[in-house]
């Protein structure tokens, strides 16, 4: 009897980041969205709240919170302010310089 090896999404992700330049490029392009979703999850967890509890505080649904935390929805500044108020945190938005690609000097 043979056993099939279980493949985890995280393992596939690491493999594709290393072996597929297009996948790595597309993933990097979404980095800011992943970071925002991660920050919202972290604020909720630090406040000791479930998605349902956060939703109640924000007068919305748990499904709406799940969409925000998954990155499937882009929150407005107003929504981010509501998340901050409901989690006892402060919203801070910054602009950062984008690193320009290195130009080759060899000709």
Secondary structure by P-SEA (a helix, b strand, c coil): ccccbbbbaaaaaaaaaaccaaaaaaaaaaaaaaaaaaaaaaaaaaacccaaaaaaaacccaaaaaaaaaccccccaaaaaaaaaaacbbbbbbccccccccccccc
